[in-house]
Structure formats: C-alpha cells, structure tokens
C-alpha cells in the first residue's frame, strides 16, 4: 500500500521568515537606546527563534 505525500516549501519559507524576524529582534536589542527596548528586542528574537525551530520540525 503506497502513501501519498504532498511536498511543500511552506516549512522552509516559514523557517526563513522566523529566522529573519529573530535577526531583526537581535538587531533591535543591540541598537535600542533603553533597557525596555532591549528587552522587547530580546523577547522578539527568542520567540521568533523558537517558532523557527517549531515550524522546521512540524513541516519536516
């Protein structure tokens, strides 16, 4: 019995998107003038990095 699998590049695209968001958050963390700005940048970077890993695993 053969199984059909639909190939999609959604996983790659979303992983790249969240990777770029993580880089943007890291850049915001590095360039923010205030501690609260650095904290928001760190939060965005960590959340986007975690989502990039999850998306890569879900669509693998």
C-alpha positions as CSV (number, residue, x, y, z in Angstrom):
1,X,0.0,0.0,0.0
2,X,1.5,3.3,-1.1
3,X,1.2,6.5,0.7
4,X,1.0,9.9,-1.0
5,X,2.9,12.8,0.4
6,X,2.3,16.3,-0.7
7,X,5.6,18.2,-0.9
8,X,5.5,21.9,0.1
9,X,8.1,24.6,0.7
10,X,5.9,26.1,3.4
11,X,8.3,24.8,6.1
12,X,11.4,26.3,4.5
13,X,9.7,29.6,3.9
14,X,8.3,30.0,7.4
15,X,11.6,28.9,8.9
16,X,13.4,31.6,6.9
17,X,10.8,34.2,7.8
18,X,11.0,33.5,11.5
19,X,14.8,33.4,11.2
20,X,14.8,36.9,9.7
21,X,12.5,38.1,12.5
22,X,14.9,36.7,15.0
23,X,17.8,38.6,13.4
24,X,15.6,41.7,13.4
25,X,14.9,41.3,17.1
26,X,18.6,40.8,17.8
27,X,19.4,43.9,15.9
28,X,16.8,45.8,17.8
29,X,18.2,44.5,21.0
30,X,21.7,45.7,20.1
31,X,20.6,49.1,18.8
32,X,17.9,50.1,21.3
33,X,18.8,53.0,23.5
34,X,16.7,52.0,26.5
35,X,16.6,48.8,28.6
36,X,12.9,48.3,27.8
37,X,13.7,48.5,24.1
38,X,16.5,45.9,24.5
39,X,14.1,43.7,26.5
40,X,11.5,43.8,23.7
41,X,14.2,43.1,21.1
42,X,15.3,40.1,23.1
43,X,11.8,38.9,23.5
44,X,11.1,39.1,19.8
45,X,14.3,37.4,19.0
46,X,13.7,34.5,21.4
47,X,10.1,34.0,20.3
48,X,10.9,34.1,16.6
49,X,13.8,31.7,17.1
50,X,11.6,29.2,18.9
51,X,8.9,29.5,16.3
52,X,11.5,28.9,13.6
53,X,12.6,25.6,15.2
54,X,9.0,24.5,15.8
55,X,8.0,25.3,12.2
56,X,11.0,23.4,10.9
57,X,10.0,20.3,12.9
58,X,6.3,20.5,12.1
59,X,6.8,20.7,8.3
60,X,9.7,18.3,8.2
